[in-house]
Amino acid sequence: MSCKNCDYNLTETAYYCQDCGAKVVKDRLTIRKIFQEFLNKVFGWDNTYLRTLRTIVVAPDKVAQDYISGIRKKFMPPFTFLLIGLTIATLVFNAFSDKYVEFSSGMLNESFYRLQFDSAKGKNASSGNLENESNQEAFEDFVEEQIEVQKKSQGMILKYFNLFAFLSIPMYTFIAFVVFGRKQYNYAEHLVINCYIQGFSMITSTLLFLMALFIHPYLFTSSVLIAIFYYSFTYKRLCDLTLARTLWKFIKFLIILTITFIVITVLFGILLVLIDIIFGLNLFN
């Protein structure tokens, strides 16, 4: 028997060519095999994806640690795993774009808007201050405006969902690199960990979003809490941290993430204003 790709002589029991590495194909072609090959070639989606997903649910540290230590055949590569999660999430969220924007905009409750309203008025108003009818109407108008702003921003995020998600990975990785330590894992290794975490978070968010369509929007909101728990759980096991140290480090992570997000938002806003002034695009009209 010879290789059909390079004509190298093979034994009858060979599964791969020793010369070119091609797989020895003996069975006839079927629709199922065509579909499997398509998924594998385009997404790298074969049985390793299901194995990776199954393992990452209960032991995310094992998947990341195995890849970092050099075991590359057992589980799917981190960037491929992330890409599949992003692709599925993008397709589903865009298929129900109106609901996605509605659910995402509704994550902030009335207490948050009331705090913003009081701050905007420059006073520490209590709930009693809103009993005045005119003040209540002003508050309701403020909430409507803020919800509209949230819908526009969420719509823009959805439009460039893949881009925002990919750009956020290096940011999450750097913060994890600073907070969870540089001695045990370097930046590249933290990047691997975060790709696996975010890839899994995309899948869970998508599943909860689909459930929220039929049950209750709060199910999609809970995906944020699950992501926080999962992130903490993964790093707790990877760094062998106590519960107290895990909580403290994750609080530091959230503080740095919030500050970073505010800085990026301000810089992005300034950039938009400059572009609007220079090119006269009337972006804010």
TIDO-599417 format. One record per atom (N, C-alpha, C, O, CB): residue in three letters; x, y, z. Coordinates in steps of 0.2 Angstrom, whole numbers, plus 5000, padded with zeros to 4 digits. Glycine has a CB too. Example, Ala and Ser with C-alpha at 12.3 -4.5 7.8 and 13.67 -1.06 7.14 Angstrom:
ALA506649725039
ALA506249785039
ALA506649845039
ALA507149835042
ALA505749785045
SER506449895035
SER506849955036
SER506450005039
SER506750065040
SER507049975029
This chain:
MET500449945000
MET500050005000
MET500450065000
MET500950075004
MET499550005006
SER500250114996
SER500650174996
SER500250234997
SER499650234997
SER500950184989
CYS500550295000
CYS500150355001
CYS499850384995
CYS500250394990
CYS500650405005
LYS499250404995
LYS498950434990
LYS499150504988
LYS498950534983
LYS498150424991
ASN499450534993
ASN499650604992
ASN500450604990
ASN500550654986
ASN499650634999
CYS500850564992
CYS501550574990
CYS501850504988
CYS502450504986
CYS501950594996
ASP501450454987
ASP501650384985
ASP502250354989
ASP502550304987
ASP501950394978
TYR502250374995
TYR502750335000
TYR502450275002
TYR501850265003
TYR502850385006
ASN502850215002
ASN502650155004
ASN502450145011
ASN502850165016
ASN503250105002
LEU501850115012
LEU501650115019
LEU501450045021
LEU501350005016
LEU500950155020
THR501450025027
THR501149965030
THR500449965029
THR500150015029
THR501449945037
GLU500149905029
GLU499449895029
GLU499049925035
GLU498449945035
GLU499249825028
THR499449925041
THR499149945047
THR499250025049
THR499050045054
THR499449905053
ALA499550055044
ALA499750125045
ALA499150175045
ALA498650165041
ALA500250155040
TYR499050215049
TYR498550265050
TYR498750335047
TYR498350375045
TYR498350275057
TYR499350345047
TYR499650415044
TYR500250395040
TYR500650355042
TYR499750465050
CYS500450435035
CYS501050435031
CYS501650455035
CYS501650505038
CYS500950475025
GLN502150415035
GLN502750435039
GLN503150485035
GLN503550515039
GLN503150375040
ASP502950495029
ASP503350545025
ASP503050615025
ASP503350665027
ASP503450525018
CYS502450615023
CYS502050685023
CYS501550695028
CYS501350755029
CYS501650685016
GLY501450645032
GLY500950655038
GLY500250655037
GLY499850665041
GLY501150725041
ALA500050635030
ALA499350635028
ALA499050575031
ALA499350525032
ALA499250635021
LYS498350585033
LYS497950535036
LYS497850475030
LYS497650495025
LYS497350555039
VAL497850415032
VAL497750365027
VAL496950355027
VAL496650335032
VAL498050295029
VAL496650365021
VAL495950355021
VAL495750295017
VAL495950285011
VAL495650415017
LYS495350255020
LYS495150185017
LYS494450185016
LYS494250145012
LYS495450125022
ASP494050215020
ASP493350215020
ASP493050255014
ASP493350305012
ASP492950235026
ARG492450235011
ARG492150275006
ARG491850345009
ARG491750355015
ARG491550245003
LEU491850395005
LEU491550465007
LEU490850455008
LEU490450425005
LEU491750515001
THR490650495014
THR489950505015
THR489750575017
THR490250615018
THR489750455021
ILE489150595017
ILE488950655019
ILE489250675026
ILE489450735027
ILE488150665019
ARG489150635031
ARG489350645037
ARG490150655038
ARG490350705041
ARG489250585042
LYS490550625034
LYS491250635034
LYS491450695031
LYS491850735033
LYS491550575030
ILE491050715025
ILE491150785022
ILE491050845027
ILE491450885028
ILE490650795016
PHE490450835031
PHE490250885036
PHE490850885042
PHE491050945044
PHE489550865039
GLN491050825044
GLN491550825049
GLN492150855047
GLN492550895051
GLN491650755051
GLU492350845041
GLU493050875038
GLU492950945037
GLU493450985038
GLU493150835031
PHE492350975035
PHE492251045034
PHE492351075041
PHE492751125042
PHE491551055032
LEU492051055046
LEU492051085053
LEU492751075056
LEU493051125059
LEU491651045058
ASN493151025054
ASN493851015057
ASN494251065053
ASN494751095056
ASN494050945056
LYS494251075046
LYS494651115043
LYS494551185044
LYS495051225045
LYS494551095035
VAL493851205044
VAL493751275045
VAL493851295052
VAL494151355054
VAL493051285043
PHE493551265057
PHE493551285064
PHE494051245069
PHE494151255074
PHE492851275067
GLY494251185066
GLY494651145070
GLY494251105075
GLY494451075080
GLY495151185074
TRP493551095073
TRP493051065077
TRP493050995076
TRP492650975071
TRP492351105076
ASP493350955080
ASP493250885079
ASP493050855086
ASP492850895091
ASP493850845077
ASN493250795088
ASN493050775095
ASN493450805100
ASN493250805106
ASN493150695095
THR493950845098
THR494350875104
THR493950935106
THR494050955112
THR495050905101
TYR493550965102
TYR493151025105
TYR492650995110
TYR492651025116
TYR492751055099
LEU492350945109
LEU491850915114
LEU492250895120
LEU491950905126
LEU491450865111
ARG492750865119
ARG493150845125
ARG493450905129
ARG493450905135
ARG493750805123
THR493650955125
THR493851015129
THR493351045133
THR493351065138
THR494151065124
LEU492751055129
LEU492151085133
LEU491951045139
LEU491751075144
LEU491551095128
ARG491950985138
ARG491650935144
ARG492150945150
ARG491950945155
ARG491650865141
THR492850945148
THR493350945154
THR493351015157
THR493451025163
THR493950935151
ILE493251065153
ILE493351135155
ILE492751155160
ILE492851205164
ILE493351185149
VAL492151125159
VAL491651135164
VAL491851115171
VAL491651155175
VAL491051095162
VAL492151065172
VAL492251035179
VAL493051055181
VAL493151055187
VAL492150965179
ALA493451055176
ALA494151065178
ALA494551115173
ALA494951085169
ALA494550995178
PRO494351175173
PRO494651225168
PRO495351225169
PRO495751245164
PRO494351295169
ASP495651215175
ASP496351225176
ASP496751165173
ASP497351175171
ASP496451225184
LYS496451105172
LYS496751055169
LYS496851065162
LYS497451055159
LYS496350985170
VAL496351095158
VAL496451115151
VAL496951165150
VAL497451145146
VAL495751135148
ALA496951215154
ALA497451265153
ALA498151245155
ALA498651255151
ALA497351325157
GLN498251205160
GLN498851185163
GLN499151135158
GLN499751135157
GLN498751155170
ASP498751085155
ASP498951035150
ASP499251075144
ASP499851055142
ASP498450985148
TYR498951125142
TYR499151155136
TYR499851195137
TYR500251185133
TYR498651205133
ILE499851225143
ILE500451265145
ILE501051215146
ILE501651235144
ILE500351305151
SER500951155148
SER501451115150
SER501751075144
SER502151035144
SER501251065155
GLY501351085138
GLY501551045132
GLY501150995129
GLY501250965124
GLY502251025133
ILE500550975133
ILE500150925130
ILE499650965126
ILE499150995128
ILE499750895136
ARG499750955119
ARG499350995114
ARG498850955110
ARG498450985107
ARG499851025109
LYS498950885110
LYS498450845106
LYS497750835110
LYS497250825106
LYS498850775104
LYS497850825116
LYS497250805120
LYS496650855120
LYS496050835119
LYS497450795127
PHE496850925120
PHE496350975120
PHE496351025114
PHE496951025112
PHE496351015127
MET495851055113
MET495851105107
MET496351165109
MET496351185115
MET495151125106
PRO496651195104
PRO497051255106
PRO496651315108
PRO496051315106
PRO497451275099
PRO496951355112
PRO496551405116
PRO496251455111
PRO495651475112
PRO496951445120
PHE496551475106
PHE496351525101
PHE495751495097
PHE495251535095
PHE496851555097
THR495851435095
THR495251395091
THR494651395095
THR494151405093
THR495551335088
PHE494751375102
PHE494251365106
PHE493851435107
PHE493251435107
PHE494451335113
LEU494251485108
LEU493951555109
LEU493551575102
LEU493051605103
LEU494451605110
LEU493851555096
LEU493551575090
LEU492851545089
LEU492451575087
LEU494051555084
ILE492851475091
ILE492151445090
ILE491651475095
ILE491151485093
ILE492251365092
GLY491851485101
GLY491351525106
GLY491151585103
GLY490551605104
GLY491751525113
LEU491651625101
LEU491451695098
LEU490951685092
LEU490551725091
LEU492051735096
THR491151645088
THR490751635081
THR490051615083
THR489551645081
THR491051575077
ILE489951565088
ILE489251545090
ILE488851605093
ILE488351615092
ILE489351485095
ALA489251635098
ALA488951695101
ALA488751755096
ALA488151775097
ALA489351725107
THR489151765092
THR489051815087
THR488451805082
THR487951845081
THR489651835082
LEU488351745080
LEU487851715076
LEU487151725080
LEU486651745077
LEU487951645073
VAL487151695086
VAL486551695090
VAL486351765092
VAL485751785091
VAL486651655096
PHE486751805094
PHE486651875096
PHE486351915091
PHE485951955091
PHE487251905100
ASN486651915085
ASN486451955079
ASN485851925076
ASN485451965073
ASN486951945074
ALA485651865077
ALA485051835075
ALA484451865079
ALA483851865076
ALA485051755075
PHE484551875085
PHE484051905089
PHE484351975092
PHE484351985098
PHE483951865095
SER484552015087
SER484952075089
SER484452125094
SER484752155098
SER485152115083
ASP483852135092
ASP483452175096
ASP483352155103
ASP483352195108
ASP482752175093
LYS483252085104
LYS483252055111
LYS483952065115
LYS483952075121
LYS483051985111
TYR484452055111
TYR485152065114
TYR485252135117
TYR485452145123
TYR485652045109
VAL485052185113
VAL485152255115
VAL484652265121
VAL484852305125
VAL484952305109
GLU484052245120
GLU483552255126
GLU483752225132
GLU483752255138
GLU482852225124
PHE484052155132
PHE484252125138
PHE484852155141
PHE484952165147
PHE484452055137
SER485352175137
SER485952205139
SER485852275142
SER486152295147
SER486452215133
SER485352315139
SER485252385142
SER484852375148
SER484852425152
SER484852415137
GLY484452325149
GLY484052315155
GLY484452285161
GLY484152275167
GLY483552265154
MET485152275161
MET485552245166
MET485652295172
MET485752275178
MET486252225164
LEU485552365170
LEU485652415176
LEU484952425179
LEU484452445175
LEU485952485173
ASN484852425185
ASN484252435189
ASN484152515190
ASN484552555189
ASN484252395195
GLU483552525193
GLU483352595195
GLU483752625200
GLU483852685199
GLU482552595197
SER484052585205
SER484452615210
SER485152645206
SER485352695209
SER484652565215
PHE485352615201
PHE485952635198
PHE485752705194
PHE486152755195
PHE486252585193
TYR485252705191
TYR485052765187
TYR484852825192
TYR485052885191
TYR484452755183
ARG484552805198
ARG484452855203
ARG485052885206
ARG485052945207
ARG484052825209
LEU485552845207
LEU486252875209
LEU486552915204
LEU486752975206
LEU486752815211
GLN486452905198
GLN486752945192
GLN486353015192
GLN486653065191
GLN486652905186
PHE485653005193
PHE485253065193
PHE485453115199
PHE485453175197
PHE484553045193
ASP485553085205
ASP485653125210
ASP486353155209
ASP486453215211
ASP485653085217
SER486853125207
SER487553145206
SER487453205200
SER487853255201
SER487953095203
ALA487053195195
ALA487053245190
ALA486753305192
ALA486853365190
ALA486553215184
LYS486253305197
LYS485953365200
LYS486453395206
LYS486253445208
LYS485253345203
GLY486953355207
GLY487453385212
GLY487153385219
GLY487353435223
GLY487653455210
LYS486753335221
LYS486553335228
LYS486453265230
LYS486353215226
LYS485953375229
ASN486453245236
ASN486353185239
ASN485653175240
ASN485353175246
ASN486753165245
ALA485253155235
ALA484553145236
ALA484353085238
ALA484653035236
ALA484153165229
SER483853075243
SER483653015245
SER482952995241
SER482753035237
SER483453015253
SER482652945242
SER482052925239
SER481552975240
SER481152985236
SER481852855240
GLY481553005246
GLY481053055247
GLY481053115243
GLY480553145242
GLY481053075254
ASN481653135240
ASN481653185236
ASN481353175229
ASN481153225226
ASN482453205235
LEU481153115228
LEU480853105221
LEU480153095222
LEU479753085217
LEU481153035219
GLU479853115228
GLU479153115229
GLU478853175225
GLU478253175224
GLU478953105236
ASN479153225225
ASN478953285221
ASN478853265214
ASN479253235211
ASN479453345222
GLU478253285212
GLU478053265205
GLU478453285199
GLU478653245195
GLU477353285204
SER478653345200
SER479153375194
SER479753335194
SER480053325189
SER479153445195
ASN480053325200
ASN480653295201
ASN480653215199
ASN481053195196
ASN480953295208
GLN480053185200
GLN479953115198
GLN479953115190
GLN480153065187
GLN479353095201
GLU479553165187
GLU479553165180
GLU480253175177
GLU480453145172
GLU479053225177
ALA480653215180
ALA481353235178
ALA481753165178
ALA482153155174
ALA481653285182
PHE481653135184
PHE481953065185
PHE481853015179
PHE482252985176
PHE481853035192
GLU481153015178
GLU480952965173
GLU481152985166
GLU481352935162
GLU480152965172
ASP481253045164
ASP481553065158
ASP482253055158
ASP482553035152
ASP481453145157
PHE482553065163
PHE483253045164
PHE483452975162
PHE483852955159
PHE483553065170
VAL482952925165
VAL483052855165
VAL482952835157
VAL483352795155
VAL482552815169
GLU482452865154
GLU482352855147
GLU482952875143
GLU483052835138
GLU481652885145
GLU483252925144
GLU483752955140
GLU484352905141
GLU484752885136
GLU483953025142
GLN484452885147
GLN485052835149
GLN484952765146
GLN485452735143
GLN485152825156
ILE484352745146
ILE484152685142
ILE484352685135
ILE484552635132
ILE483452655144
GLU484152745132
GLU484252755125
GLU484952755123
GLU485152725118
GLU483852815123
VAL485352785128
VAL486052785127
VAL486352715127
VAL486852695123
VAL486452835132
GLN486152675132
GLN486352605133
GLN486152565127
GLN486552525125
GLN486052575139
LYS485552575124
LYS485352535118
LYS485852555112
LYS486052505108
LYS484652555116
LYS486052615111
LYS486452635106
LYS487152605107
LYS487452585102
LYS486552715105
SER487452615113
SER488052585114
SER488052505113
SER488552485111
SER488352605121
GLN487552475116
GLN487552405115
GLN487452385108
GLN487752335106
GLN486952375119
GLY487052425104
GLY487052405097
GLY487652415093
GLY487852375089
GLY486552455094
MET488052465095
MET488752475092
MET489252415094
MET489552385090
MET489052535094
ILE489152395100
ILE489552335103
ILE489352275099
ILE489852235097
ILE489452325110
LEU488752265098
LEU488452205094
LEU488752205087
LEU488952155084
LEU487752195094
LYS488752265084
LYS488952275077
LYS489652245076
LYS489852215071
LYS488852345075
TYR490052265081
TYR490852245081
TYR490952195087
TYR491552205090
TYR491252315081
PHE490552155088
PHE490552105094
PHE491252065093
PHE491652065099
PHE490052055094
ASN491452035088
ASN492052005087
ASN492652045089
ASN493152025092
ASN492151965080
LEU492652105086
LEU493252155087
LEU493252165094
LEU493852165097
LEU493152215083
PHE492752185097
PHE492752205105
PHE492952145109
PHE493352155113
PHE492052235107
ALA492752095107
ALA492952035111
ALA493652015111
ALA494052005116
ALA492551975109
PHE493952015105
PHE494652005103
PHE495052055107
PHE495652035110
PHE494751995096
LEU494852115106
LEU495252175109
LEU495252165117
LEU495752195120
LEU495052245107
SER494752145120
SER494652135127
SER495152085130
SER495352085136
SER493952125129
ILE495252035126
ILE495751975129
ILE496351995131
ILE496551985137
ILE495751925123
PRO496752035127
PRO497452065130
PRO497352105136
PRO497752105140
PRO497752105124
MET496852145136
MET496752185142
MET496552145149
MET496852145154
MET496152235141
TYR496152095148
TYR495952045153
TYR496652005155
TYR496751995161
TYR495451995152
THR497051985150
THR497651945152
THR498151995155
THR498451965160
THR497951925145
PHE498252055153
PHE498752095157
PHE498552105164
PHE498952105169
PHE498752165153
ILE497852115165
ILE497652125172
ILE497752065176
ILE497952065182
ILE496852155172
ALA497552005173
ALA497651945177
ALA498451935178
ALA498651905183
ALA497451885173
PHE498851955173
PHE499551945174
PHE499851985180
PHE500251965184
PHE499951975168
VAL499552045181
VAL499752095187
VAL499452065193
VAL499852065198
VAL499452165185
VAL498852045193
VAL498452035199
VAL498651965202
VAL498851955208
VAL497752035199
PHE498651915198
PHE498751845200
PHE499451825200
PHE499651765201
PHE498351795196
GLY499951865198
GLY500651845199
GLY500951835192
GLY500651805187
GLY500751795203
ARG501651855192
ARG502051845186
ARG502551795187
ARG502951775182
ARG502351915184
LYS502651765193
LYS503151715194
LYS502851645192
LYS503251605188
LYS503251705202
GLN502251625193
GLN502051565191
GLN501851555184
GLN502051505181
GLN501451545195
TYR501551605181
TYR501351605174
TYR501651675171
TYR501551725173
TYR500651595173
ASN501851675165
ASN502051735161
ASN501451755157
ASN500951725157
ASN502651715156
TYR501551815153
TYR500951845150
TYR500651795145
TYR500051785144
TYR501251905146
ALA501051765141
ALA500851715136
ALA500451655139
ALA499951635136
ALA501451685132
GLU500651635145
GLU500251585148
GLU499651605151
GLU499151575151
GLU500651555154
HIS499651665153
HIS498951695156
HIS498551705150
HIS497951705150
HIS499151765159
LEU498851725144
LEU498451735138
LEU498051665136
LEU497451665134
LEU498851755132
VAL498351615137
VAL498051545135
VAL497551535140
VAL496951515138
VAL498651485136
ILE497651545147
ILE497151535152
ILE496451585150
ILE495951555151
ILE497351555159
ASN496551645148
ASN496051685147
ASN495651675141
ASN495051685140
ASN496251755146
CYS496051645136
CYS495651625130
CYS495151565131
CYS494651565129
CYS496151595124
TYR495351515135
TYR494951465137
TYR494351485141
TYR493851465140
TYR495351405141
ILE494551535146
ILE493951555150
ILE493451595146
ILE492851585147
ILE494251605156
GLN493651645142
GLN493251685138
GLN492851635133
GLN492251655131
GLN493651735134
GLY493151585130
GLY492851545125
GLY492251505129
GLY491751495126
GLY493351495122
PHE492351485135
PHE491851445138
PHE491351495140
PHE490751485140
PHE492151415145
SER491551555143
SER491051605145
SER490551625139
SER489951645140
SER491351675147
MET490851625133
MET490451645127
MET489851595126
MET489351605124
MET490851645120
ILE490051525127
ILE489551475126
ILE489051475131
ILE488451475130
ILE489951405126
THR489251485138
THR488751495143
THR488251555142
THR487651555143
THR489051495150
SER488551615140
SER488151675139
SER487651655133
SER487051685134
SER488651735137
THR487851625128
THR487451605122
THR486851565125
THR486251575123
THR487851575117
LEU487051515128
LEU486451465131
LEU485951505135
LEU485351495135
LEU486851405135
LEU486251545140
LEU485851585145
LEU485351635141
LEU484851645143
LEU486251615150
PHE485651665136
PHE485351705131
PHE484751675128
PHE484151705128
PHE485751745126
LEU484851615125
LEU484351575122
LEU483751555127
LEU483151565125
LEU484551515118
MET483951535133
MET483451525138
MET483051585140
MET482451575141
MET483851495144
ALA483451645140
ALA483051705142
ALA482551725137
ALA482051755139
ALA483651755143
LEU482651705131
LEU482151725126
LEU481451695128
LEU480951725126
LEU482351695119
PHE481451635131
PHE480851595132
PHE480651595140
PHE480051585141
PHE480951525130
ILE481151615144
ILE480951615151
ILE480951685154
ILE480351705156
ILE481451565155
HIS481551715156
HIS481551775159
HIS482251815157
HIS482751775157
HIS481451775166
PRO482251875155
PRO482851915154
PRO483351905159
PRO483951915157
PRO482651985152
TYR483151905165
TYR483651895171
TYR484151835170
TYR484751835173
TYR483351895177
LEU483951785166
LEU484351735165
LEU485051755161
LEU485551725163
LEU484051675161
PHE484951795156
PHE485551825153
PHE485951865157
PHE486551865157
PHE485251865147
THR485651905162
THR486051945167
THR486451905171
THR487051925173
THR485551985171
SER486151845173
SER486551795177
SER487251775174
SER487651745178
SER486151735179
SER487251775167
SER487851755164
SER488551795167
SER489051765167
SER487851765156
VAL488351855169
VAL488951895171
VAL489151865178
VAL489751865179
VAL488751975172
LEU488751845182
LEU488851815189
LEU489251755188
LEU489751735191
LEU488251805193
ILE489051715183
ILE489351645181
ILE490051655179
ILE490451625181
ILE488951605176
ALA490151705175
ALA490851725172
ALA491251745178
ALA491851725178
ALA490751775167
ILE491051785182
ILE491451805188
ILE491651745192
ILE492251735194
ILE491051855192
PHE491151705194
PHE491251645198
PHE491751595194
PHE492251565197
PHE490651605199
TYR491651585188
TYR492151545184
TYR492851565183
TYR493351525184
TYR491851535177
TYR492851635182
TYR493551665182
TYR493951655189
TYR494551635189
TYR493551735180
SER493551665194
SER493851655201
SER494051585202
SER494551565205
SER493451685206
PHE493551545200
PHE493651465202
PHE494251445198
PHE494651405200
PHE493051425199
THR494351465192
THR494951445187
THR495651465190
THR496051425191
THR494851465180
TYR495651525192
TYR496251555195
TYR496451525202
TYR497051525204
TYR496251625195
LYS495951515206
LYS495951485212
LYS496351415212
LYS496851405216
LYS495351475216
ARG496151375207
ARG496451315206
ARG497151315203
ARG497551275204
ARG495951265202
LEU497151355198
LEU497851365195
LEU498351395199
LEU498951365199
LEU497751415189
CYS498251435203
CYS498751465208
CYS498751445215
CYS499051465219
CYS498651545208
ASP498251395216
ASP498251355223
ASP498151405228
ASP498451415233
ASP498851315224
LEU497551455227
LEU497451505232
LEU496951485237
LEU496551445236
LEU497251565228
THR496951515243
THR496451505248
THR495751545245
THR495851585241
THR496651525255
LEU495251535248
LEU494651565247
LEU494651645248
LEU494451685244
LEU494051535250
ALA494951655254
ALA495051725256
ALA495551765251
ALA495351825248
ALA495351735263
ARG496051735249
ARG496551765244
ARG496251775237
ARG496351815233
ARG497251725244
THR495851725235
THR495551725229
THR495051785228
THR495051815223
THR495151655227
LEU494651795234
LEU494151845234
LEU494551915234
LEU494351965230
LEU493751845240
TRP495051925238
TRP495451985238
TRP495751995231
TRP495752055229
TRP495951975243
LYS496051945228
LYS496351955221
LYS495851975216
LYS495952015212
LYS496751895219
PHE495251945216
PHE494751965211
PHE494452035212
PHE494252065207
PHE494151905211
ILE494452055219
ILE494152125220
ILE494652165217
ILE494452215214
ILE494152135227
LYS495352155218
LYS495852195214
LYS495752195207
LYS495852245204
LYS496552175217
PHE495652135204
PHE495552125197
PHE494952175195
PHE495052205190
PHE495352055195
LEU494452175198
LEU493852215196
LEU493952285197
LEU493752325193
LEU493252195200
ILE494352305202
ILE494552375203
ILE494952405197
ILE494852455194
ILE494852385209
ILE495452365195
ILE495852385190
ILE495552385183
ILE495652425179
ILE496552335189
LEU495052335182
LEU494652325176
LEU494252385175
LEU494152415170
LEU494252265176
THR493952405181
THR493452465181
THR493852525179
THR493552565175
THR493052475188
ILE494352535182
ILE494752595181
ILE495052595173
ILE494952655170
ILE495452605185
THR495252545171
THR495452535164
THR494852555159
THR494952585154
THR495752465163
PHE494252525161
PHE493752535157
PHE493552605156
PHE493352635151
PHE493152495159
ILE493552645162
ILE493352715162
ILE493852755158
ILE493652795154
ILE493352735170
VAL494552735159
VAL495052775155
VAL494952765148
VAL494952815144
VAL495752755157
ILE494852705146
ILE494752685139
ILE494152725136
ILE494152745130
ILE494652615137
THR493552725140
THR492952755138
THR493052825137
THR492852855132
THR492352745143
VAL493352865142
VAL493552935141
VAL493952945135
VAL493852995131
VAL493852955148
LEU494452915134
LEU494952925128
LEU494552915122
LEU494652945117
LEU495552875129
PHE494152855122
PHE493752845116
PHE493252905114
PHE493152925109
PHE493352775116
GLY492952925120
GLY492452985119
GLY492853045116
GLY492553085112
GLY492153005125
ILE493453065119
ILE493853115116
ILE494053105109
ILE493953155105
ILE494453125121
LEU494153045107
LEU494353035100
LEU493753045096
LEU493853075090
LEU494652965100
LEU493153025098
LEU492553035094
LEU492453105093
LEU492253125087
LEU491952995097
VAL492553145098
VAL492353215098
VAL492853255093
VAL492653295089
VAL492453255105
LEU493553235093
LEU494053265089
LEU493853245082
LEU493953285077
LEU494753235091
ILE493653175081
ILE493553155074
ILE492953195071
ILE492853215065
ILE493353085073
ASP492453205076
ASP491853245074
ASP491953315072
ASP491753345067
ASP491353245080
ILE492453345076
ILE492653415075
ILE493053425068
ILE492953465064
ILE493053445081
ILE493553385067
ILE493953385062
ILE493653375055
ILE493753405050
ILE494553335063
PHE493253315055
PHE492953295049
PHE492153325048
PHE491853315043
PHE492953225048
GLY491953355053
GLY491253385053
GLY490753325051
GLY490253335047
GLY491253435047
LEU490753275055
LEU490353215054
LEU489653225057
LEU489153185056
LEU490653155056
ASN489553275062
ASN488953275066
ASN488753215069
ASN488153195069
ASN488353305061
LEU489253185072
LEU489053115076
LEU488553125081
LEU488253075083
LEU489753085078
PHE488553185085
PHE488153185091
PHE487553225090
PHE487253245094
PHE488553225096
ASN487353235083
ASN486753265082
ASN486153215080
ASN485553235079
ASN486853315076
